[in-house]
Structure formats: C-alpha cells, structure tokens
Amino acid sequence: MLACLILAGAALIVAPGRRRVAASVRTFLERKRLALAILKCLGASSRILTATYLAQTLGLAAVGSLLGAALGLGVQALLVPLLAG
C-alpha cells in the first residue's frame, strides 16, 4: 500500500515537469522555424533537418538531466544531515 502511495506521489511530481519539457522543446523548434525554411530552400533534406534538430534537442535534454540530477543530489546531501540532527 505504501509503495502505491509513493508511486502515485512521484507521478504527481513528474507529470507537470514532462509538460514543461515538451513546451520548451516546442518553443525551441518554433524559434528555429526560419532557419529550417532557409536550409530547406538551400536543398537540405528533411532527414538531415530532422537529425540535426533531434540531436540538438537530445543534447539539451542530456544537459538538463545532468543539471537536474546534480541539483537533486546536492539538495539531498544538504537535507539528510539537517533532518537527521
């Protein structure tokens, strides 16, 4: 029962974050719309454009994940001694 409550709580915390990430990726790509159009006019294939922006998005996601994990570990390292004492 406790495991189900913990899982439900984690889902409530993670769900809004996923929407924010999706909105950020969408905004990133909308800002690149002009560059995409220019590259398409210059002869770039859809496959190359997709691969380029997918790589950029995955790179941003990796950096964000690493920063988030580091921040989480840092907060945990500070809170454990504070709450234990």
Backbone as CSV, one residue per row, in Angstrom:
resi,resn,N_x,N_y,N_z,CA_x,CA_y,CA_z,C_x,C_y,C_z
1,MET,0.820,-1.197,0.000,0.000,0.000,0.000,0.862,1.257,0.000
2,LEU,1.900,1.240,0.836,2.801,2.395,0.913,3.517,2.610,-0.412
3,ALA,3.898,1.512,-1.061,4.582,1.623,-2.353,3.678,2.281,-3.394
4,CYS,2.396,1.953,-3.356,1.442,2.563,-4.300,1.311,4.062,-4.041
5,LEU,1.275,4.450,-2.761,1.182,5.872,-2.431,2.434,6.630,-2.871
6,ILE,3.579,6.016,-2.675,4.835,6.654,-3.095,4.866,6.806,-4.614
7,LEU,4.440,5.761,-5.318,4.415,5.811,-6.780,3.438,6.880,-7.273
8,ALA,2.276,6.971,-6.644,1.297,7.986,-7.030,1.837,9.392,-6.768
9,GLY,2.501,9.569,-5.641,3.101,10.867,-5.330,4.177,11.242,-6.335
10,ALA,5.003,10.275,-6.698,6.058,10.538,-7.685,5.450,10.910,-9.033
11,ALA,4.361,10.244,-9.408,3.704,10.559,-10.684,3.152,11.980,-10.676
12,LEU,2.620,12.407,-9.548,2.096,13.772,-9.452,3.195,14.812,-9.549
13,ILE,4.380,14.458,-9.101,5.510,15.388,-9.165,6.081,15.442,-10.577
14,VAL,6.178,14.295,-11.232,6.836,14.202,-12.542,5.948,14.706,-13.679
15,ALA,4.640,14.487,-13.602,3.740,14.823,-14.709,3.827,16.284,-15.144
16,PRO,3.771,17.269,-14.236,3.886,18.665,-14.701,5.245,18.962,-15.335
17,GLY,6.273,18.305,-14.871,7.606,18.508,-15.439,7.688,18.064,-16.889
18,ARG,7.026,16.962,-17.192,7.038,16.477,-18.579,6.374,17.479,-19.504
19,ARG,5.287,18.092,-19.051,4.604,19.086,-19.882,5.481,20.306,-20.109
20,ARG,6.222,20.697,-19.089,7.114,21.857,-19.245,8.244,21.549,-20.223
21,VAL,8.770,20.347,-20.160,9.836,19.955,-21.089,9.298,19.938,-22.515
22,ALA,8.123,19.377,-22.713,7.534,19.335,-24.053,7.277,20.745,-24.577
23,ALA,6.821,21.631,-23.714,6.582,23.016,-24.132,7.896,23.710,-24.486
24,SER,8.946,23.415,-23.745,10.253,24.011,-24.034,10.796,23.539,-25.377
25,VAL,10.657,22.263,-25.655,11.122,21.720,-26.939,10.312,22.334,-28.084
26,ARG,9.021,22.459,-27.876,8.173,23.057,-28.914,8.577,24.507,-29.186
27,THR,8.819,25.274,-28.136,9.253,26.665,-28.285,10.600,26.733,-28.995
28,PHE,11.518,25.847,-28.621,12.838,25.793,-29.256,12.696,25.580,-30.759
29,LEU,11.854,24.629,-31.155,11.690,24.328,-32.572,10.944,25.438,-33.312
30,GLU,9.989,26.077,-32.645,9.284,27.183,-33.300,10.220,28.359,-33.570
31,ARG,11.160,28.571,-32.681,12.129,29.647,-32.889,13.104,29.316,-34.018
32,LYS,13.251,28.043,-34.330,14.160,27.615,-35.398,13.444,27.475,-36.737
33,ARG,12.177,27.830,-36.781,11.375,27.645,-37.997,11.978,28.356,-39.209
34,LEU,12.450,29.576,-39.035,13.031,30.329,-40.156,14.304,29.644,-40.651
35,ALA,15.136,29.206,-39.724,16.366,28.507,-40.113,16.034,27.218,-40.859
36,LEU,15.023,26.507,-40.392,14.596,25.286,-41.087,14.151,25.593,-42.514
37,ALA,13.385,26.669,-42.686,12.898,27.043,-44.021,14.060,27.409,-44.937
38,ILE,15.037,28.142,-44.413,16.196,28.536,-45.231,16.999,27.320,-45.641
39,LEU,17.249,26.424,-44.688,18.007,25.212,-45.013,17.262,24.347,-46.028
40,LYS,15.942,24.294,-45.901,15.142,23.527,-46.857,15.247,24.135,-48.258
41,CYS,15.226,25.480,-48.333,15.363,26.158,-49.632,16.740,25.944,-50.240
42,LEU,17.744,25.777,-49.387,19.106,25.561,-49.873,19.365,24.107,-50.249
43,GLY,18.344,23.248,-50.051,18.473,21.876,-50.524,18.671,20.821,-49.455
44,ALA,18.581,21.188,-48.206,18.737,20.190,-47.150,17.524,19.263,-47.160
45,SER,17.781,17.989,-46.983,16.680,17.031,-46.971,15.986,17.047,-45.605
46,SER,14.774,16.576,-45.594,14.011,16.501,-44.343,14.702,15.593,-43.343
47,ARG,15.339,14.567,-43.848,16.048,13.626,-42.967,17.208,14.317,-42.245
48,ILE,17.962,15.128,-42.956,19.090,15.845,-42.347,18.582,16.874,-41.335
49,LEU,17.523,17.591,-41.695,16.966,18.581,-40.772,16.438,17.914,-39.507
50,THR,15.742,16.801,-39.667,15.221,16.088,-38.507,16.350,15.593,-37.627
51,ALA,17.375,15.013,-38.228,18.506,14.503,-37.461,19.237,15.625,-36.724
52,THR,19.398,16.772,-37.377,20.090,17.899,-36.769,19.348,18.407,-35.543
53,TYR,18.057,18.642,-35.693,17.302,19.187,-34.572,16.999,18.146,-33.506
54,LEU,16.941,16.885,-33.884,16.802,15.824,-32.889,18.068,15.744,-32.039
55,ALA,19.229,15.856,-32.682,20.491,15.833,-31.937,20.589,17.032,-30.995
56,GLN,20.169,18.201,-31.461,20.199,19.382,-30.595,19.248,19.224,-29.413
57,THR,18.059,18.712,-29.668,17.081,18.522,-28.601,17.570,17.491,-27.590
58,LEU,18.140,16.394,-28.078,18.667,15.380,-27.164,19.849,15.914,-26.366
59,GLY,20.669,16.746,-26.993,21.781,17.364,-26.271,21.298,18.276,-25.157
60,LEU,20.292,19.083,-25.457,19.712,19.945,-24.424,19.078,19.118,-23.316
61,ALA,18.415,18.025,-23.675,17.801,17.154,-22.673,18.861,16.513,-21.779
62,ALA,19.981,16.106,-22.373,21.052,15.495,-21.588,21.645,16.494,-20.598
63,VAL,21.892,17.713,-21.056,22.434,18.742,-20.162,21.442,19.048,-19.046
64,GLY,20.167,19.185,-19.399,19.144,19.448,-18.386,19.025,18.320,-17.379
65,SER,19.116,17.090,-17.854,19.041,15.937,-16.957,20.224,15.895,-16.011
66,LEU,21.407,16.160,-16.536,22.596,16.158,-15.681,22.547,17.271,-14.641
67,LEU,22.109,18.446,-15.051,21.984,19.547,-14.090,20.918,19.243,-13.041
68,GLY,19.806,18.675,-13.466,18.743,18.319,-12.527,19.183,17.253,-11.543
69,ALA,19.908,16.248,-12.039,20.408,15.200,-11.153,21.429,15.760,-10.156
70,ALA,22.308,16.625,-10.630,23.302,17.233,-9.733,22.621,18.094,-8.669
71,LEU,21.626,18.846,-9.084,20.886,19.674,-8.134,20.155,18.802,-7.107
72,GLY,19.532,17.738,-7.572,18.834,16.818,-6.666,19.774,16.170,-5.672
73,LEU,20.939,15.741,-6.145,21.922,15.140,-5.235,22.446,16.164,-4.239
74,GLY,22.638,17.394,-4.708,23.111,18.451,-3.810,22.102,18.769,-2.723
75,VAL,20.845,18.864,-3.089,19.792,19.127,-2.106,19.679,17.962,-1.129
76,GLN,19.779,16.760,-1.636,19.721,15.585,-0.776,20.885,15.577,0.210
77,ALA,22.077,15.896,-0.283,23.254,15.908,0.593,23.124,16.968,1.681
78,LEU,22.448,18.069,1.399,22.253,19.114,2.398,21.125,18.780,3.378
79,LEU,20.056,18.156,2.871,18.891,17.906,3.715,19.065,16.727,4.664
80,VAL,19.761,15.681,4.242,19.913,14.491,5.093,20.567,14.838,6.426
81,PRO,21.719,15.514,6.442,22.311,15.850,7.751,21.438,16.834,8.536
82,LEU,20.775,17.733,7.830,19.947,18.721,8.501,18.749,18.079,9.194
83,LEU,18.111,17.127,8.517,16.951,16.451,9.089,17.343,15.350,10.083
84,ALA,18.519,14.784,9.951,18.962,13.721,10.853,19.327,14.286,12.230
85,GLY,19.795,15.510,12.281,20.249,16.090,13.554,19.193,16.804,14.224
